[in-house]
Amino acid sequence: MAPPGLYQRPIQHIDRKDLYTNLEARIQYLHTFLDFSSTASAARSRNARVLQLPEPVQWLTCKFRVQKGDIEALQTGHKYIKALIPAIVNIVYKKLLQYDITARAFETRSTSFEGPMDAVPDENSPQIIHRKMFLRAYLVRLCSDPSKMEFWEYLDKVGMMHVGRGRQHPLHVEYMHIGALLSFIQDVLNEAILSHPRLHMNRKIALVKALGKVIWIQNDLFAKWYVRDGDEFAEQIEDIIIEREGYLHGKKIIGTSDESDVESTTSGSTQATGQGAPPAGVCPFTGVQRGMEGLKVGEGSASSKPSGEEAAPPQ
């Protein structure tokens, strides 16, 4: 029989006030709770220390819990996600336009969009074509560098601007639709990754796990602005500064070569705008261009599939 307390984790103190007033503390708590790690070896080391198990059991436990570090998985899998993004965006917007209640969000002009608008948007409407850029850039951003605090600040800003804050022209999207859409995006991404013909299963699992954690942290950063928990600390939260769209702390963070690369992988996806990658300040879930009729994730552009992926497990 195991000694008392052998399998118990040591109690860690979490300052509740910090969770609502300090974004970095909140992200750190979520990282540790979700075992969001930088490398597989770091994750194994941390899990072994926390579990306090005999060495053989430590290794087996950590081997099955962490096959590849989450940040490492996102960085090495970035190119595969980028190749799938155009098809994923089309699928997502077909879904959004199926319901009048979610299509309603497209009837409001973006602060950066000055073109014509259709009263009842469809997949060929100018505002839908324009807004497709923003989801593309958002998905690219999800696979960028989560080791930087700027990554999480961007996701927090995405949550904030859906509750009518941080924008000259407020945007309001009810949380129910946000949660449903995040779930749908995660489902589409999972299918795309798991059905990829060139990725080894170990890499697929690592990428699905890492993206799942990022999406659930994004979900928390939406909920943070919707729920009433922590309202007693509201006066201690820094004032929200309205910035130009696509900027964070005065620095342009959307418009990189990564987003431009994704835009160039799909013909016709940029025909309405001629713009580069989209600004961060526009709702990444409020829309974009033409979908593909009957499109399946696995049908993305064959020419954009990365080649030469190893058939053996990565070392």
C-alpha positions in Angstrom: 0.0 0.0 0.0 1.3 3.4 -0.9 2.4 5.7 1.9 -0.2 8.4 2.8 0.2 11.5 0.6 2.3 9.7 -2.1 0.0 10.7 -4.9 -1.0 14.1 -3.5 0.1 17.2 -5.2 1.6 19.9 -2.9 -0.9 22.8 -2.4 0.0 25.9 -4.3 -1.3 29.3 -3.3 -3.1 31.2 -6.0 -4.0 34.9 -5.2 -7.6 35.3 -6.2 -7.3 39.1 -6.7 -4.3 38.6 -9.0 -6.5 36.3 -11.3 -8.8 39.3 -12.0 -6.3 42.2 -11.9 -3.1 40.7 -13.3 -3.3 39.1 -16.8 0.1 37.5 -16.5 -0.8 35.9 -13.2 -4.0 34.6 -14.7 -2.2 33.1 -17.7 0.5 31.5 -15.5 -2.2 29.9 -13.4 -4.0 28.5 -16.5 -0.6 27.3 -17.9 0.2 25.3 -14.7 -3.4 24.0 -14.4 -3.4 22.8 -18.0 0.2 21.6 -17.9 0.9 23.9 -20.9 4.6 23.4 -21.4 7.5 24.6 -23.6 9.2 21.3 -24.3 8.5 17.6 -23.6 11.5 17.3 -21.3 10.5 20.4 -19.3 7.0 19.0 -18.9 8.3 15.6 -17.8 10.6 17.2 -15.3 7.8 19.3 -13.8 5.3 16.5 -13.7 7.8 14.2 -12.0 8.5 16.7 -9.3 4.9 17.4 -8.7 3.7 13.8 -8.7 6.5 12.7 -6.4 6.4 9.1 -7.7 9.1 6.5 -8.0 11.3 7.1 -11.0 9.9 4.3 -13.3 6.4 5.4 -12.5 7.3 9.1 -13.1 8.6 8.3 -16.6 5.6 6.2 -17.6 3.1 8.7 -16.2 4.8 11.7 -17.9 5.3 9.8 -21.2 1.6 9.3 -21.6 0.7 12.8 -20.3 3.2 14.8 -22.4 4.4 13.4 -25.7 5.6 16.7 -27.0 5.9 20.1 -25.4 2.9 22.3 -26.2 4.9 25.3 -27.4 7.3 23.1 -29.3 4.3 21.3 -31.0 2.8 24.6 -32.0 6.1 25.9 -33.4 6.9 22.8 -35.4 3.3 22.3 -36.5 2.8 25.9 -37.6 3.4 25.3 -41.3 0.8 22.5 -41.4 -1.9 24.6 -39.7 -1.1 27.5 -42.1 -1.7 25.3 -45.1 -5.2 24.3 -43.7 -6.3 27.7 -42.7 -8.0 28.8 -46.0 -10.2 25.7 -46.0 -11.0 26.0 -42.3 -12.0 29.6 -42.7 -14.5 28.7 -45.4 -16.0 26.0 -43.3 -16.4 28.3 -40.3 -18.1 31.0 -42.2 -20.5 28.6 -43.9 -21.6 27.6 -40.4 -21.9 31.2 -39.2 -24.1 32.2 -42.2 -26.5 29.2 -41.6 -28.2 31.1 -38.7 -29.8 34.5 -38.8 -28.7 35.2 -35.2 -25.0 34.7 -35.9 -25.2 36.3 -39.4 -26.5 39.4 -37.7 -23.0 40.3 -36.6 -22.0 40.8 -40.2 -24.6 43.5 -40.8 -22.5 46.0 -38.7 -19.8 47.8 -40.6 -16.2 47.2 -39.4 -14.5 50.4 -38.4 -11.8 49.7 -41.0 -14.2 48.6 -43.8 -15.5 51.4 -46.2 -16.8 49.3 -49.0 -20.4 48.5 -49.9 -22.5 46.2 -47.7 -25.3 43.8 -48.3 -28.3 44.1 -45.9 -28.5 40.3 -45.8 -25.0 38.9 -46.1 -24.1 35.8 -48.0 -20.7 34.2 -48.8 -20.1 36.6 -51.6 -21.0 39.8 -49.7 -18.3 42.4 -49.6 -18.3 42.6 -45.8 -18.0 38.8 -45.6 -15.1 38.7 -48.1 -13.4 41.5 -46.1 -13.9 40.0 -42.7 -12.5 36.6 -43.8 -9.0 38.2 -43.4 -9.5 38.5 -39.7 -10.2 34.9 -38.9 -7.3 33.9 -41.1 -5.0 36.2 -39.1 -6.4 35.0 -35.8 -5.8 31.3 -36.7 -2.2 32.1 -37.7 -1.8 34.0 -34.4 -2.9 30.9 -32.5 0.1 29.1 -33.9 2.7 31.9 -33.4 4.7 32.1 -30.2 2.8 31.5 -26.9 6.0 31.8 -24.9 5.6 35.6 -25.3 3.2 37.5 -23.1 2.1 39.5 -26.2 0.5 36.4 -27.5 -1.9 36.2 -24.5 -2.4 39.9 -24.4 -3.7 39.7 -27.9 -6.1 36.9 -27.0 -7.3 38.9 -24.0 -7.9 41.9 -26.3 -10.0 39.7 -28.6 -12.2 38.8 -25.7 -12.4 42.4 -24.5 -13.6 43.9 -27.8 -16.6 41.5 -28.0 -18.2 43.2 -25.0 -18.2 46.7 -26.4 -14.9 47.8 -25.0 -11.6 49.0 -26.5 -13.3 50.1 -29.8 -14.6 53.5 -31.0 -17.6 51.7 -32.4 -18.5 49.0 -29.9 -19.1 45.4 -30.9 -21.4 43.2 -28.8 -21.5 39.4 -29.4 -23.3 37.3 -26.8 -21.1 34.7 -25.0 -23.3 31.8 -26.0 -22.3 32.2 -29.7 -18.6 32.8 -28.8 -18.5 29.5 -26.9 -20.3 27.6 -29.7 -17.9 29.0 -32.3 -14.8 28.2 -30.3 -16.0 24.7 -30.0 -16.7 24.5 -33.7 -13.3 25.9 -34.6 -11.6 23.4 -32.3 -13.6 20.5 -33.9 -12.6 21.6 -37.4 -9.0 22.0 -36.5 -8.9 18.6 -34.8 -10.3 16.9 -37.8 -7.9 18.7 -40.2 -4.9 17.7 -38.1 -5.9 14.1 -37.4 -6.7 13.4 -41.0 -3.4 15.0 -42.3 -1.8 12.4 -44.6 1.8 13.3 -43.8 2.0 13.9 -40.1 3.0 11.1 -37.8 0.4 10.3 -35.1 2.7 11.5 -32.3 2.8 14.9 -33.9 -0.9 15.0 -34.5 -1.6 14.2 -30.9 0.8 16.8 -29.6 -0.6 19.5 -31.9 -4.3 18.7 -31.1 -3.5 18.8 -27.4 -1.6 22.1 -27.6 -4.2 23.8 -29.7 -6.9 22.6 -27.4 -5.2 24.2 -24.4 -4.7 27.5 -26.3 -8.4 27.5 -27.4 -9.6 26.8 -23.9 -7.4 29.6 -22.5 -8.9 31.8 -25.2 -12.3 30.7 -24.0 -11.4 31.8 -20.4 -10.2 35.2 -21.8 -13.6 35.6 -23.3 -15.4 34.6 -20.2 -13.3 36.9 -18.1 -15.0 39.9 -19.8 -18.5 38.4 -19.7 -19.0 36.9 -16.3 -19.4 38.9 -13.1 -16.8 37.0 -11.0 -14.2 39.3 -9.6 -16.3 42.5 -10.0 -15.2 43.6 -6.6 -11.7 44.2 -8.1 -13.0 46.2 -11.1 -11.8 49.6 -9.8 -8.2 48.2 -9.6 -8.1 47.1 -13.2 -6.2 49.5 -15.5 -8.2 51.8 -17.7 -8.8 50.4 -21.2 -7.1 52.4 -23.9 -8.7 52.6 -27.3 -6.1 51.9 -29.9 -5.9 51.7 -33.7 -7.1 48.4 -35.0 -4.4 45.9 -35.3 -2.3 47.5 -32.5 -1.4 46.4 -29.0 0.4 48.9 -26.7 0.9 51.1 -29.7 2.7 48.4 -31.7 1.3 46.8 -34.8 1.0 43.1 -34.1 -1.0 42.0 -37.1 0.3 42.3 -40.6 3.3 39.9 -40.6 4.6 37.8 -43.4 3.0 34.7 -41.8 -0.5 36.1 -42.5 0.5 37.2 -45.9 1.8 33.7 -46.7 -1.6 32.2 -45.7 -3.4 34.8 -47.8 -1.4 33.8 -50.8 -2.2 30.1 -50.4 -5.8 30.6 -51.6 -6.7 32.2 -54.9 -9.7 34.5 -54.7 -9.6 34.9 -50.9 -8.1 38.4 -51.1 -9.8 39.6 -54.2 -12.1 42.0 -52.4 -9.6 43.9 -50.3 -6.1 44.0 -51.7 -5.0 44.5 -48.1 -2.3 42.7 -46.3 -3.0 40.7 -43.1 -5.9 41.9 -41.0 -5.8 44.1 -37.9 -6.2 42.6 -34.5 -8.8 45.1 -33.3 -11.5 43.7 -35.6 -13.6 40.7 -34.4 -11.8 37.6 -35.9 -15.0 35.7 -35.6 -17.2 38.1 -37.4 -16.7 37.0 -40.7 -15.1 36.5 -44.1 -15.3 35.4 -47.6 -16.7 32.8 -49.9 -16.9 29.2 -48.7 -16.5 26.1 -50.8 -19.7 24.2 -51.5 -19.5 20.8 -49.7 -16.0 21.5 -48.6 -14.3 19.0 -46.3 -11.2 19.9 -44.3 -9.2 17.2 -46.0 -9.9 18.8 -49.4 -7.8 21.9 -48.6 -5.5 22.8 -51.5 -3.4 19.7 -52.3 -0.7 21.9 -53.6 -0.3 23.6 -50.3 0.3 20.4 -48.3 3.8 20.3 -46.9 5.9 17.5 -48.3 8.5 15.3 -46.9 7.0 14.7 -43.4 8.7 11.8 -41.8 6.8 8.5 -41.4 8.7 7.6 -38.3 8.1 9.2 -34.8 10.0 12.4 -34.4 13.2 12.2 -32.3 
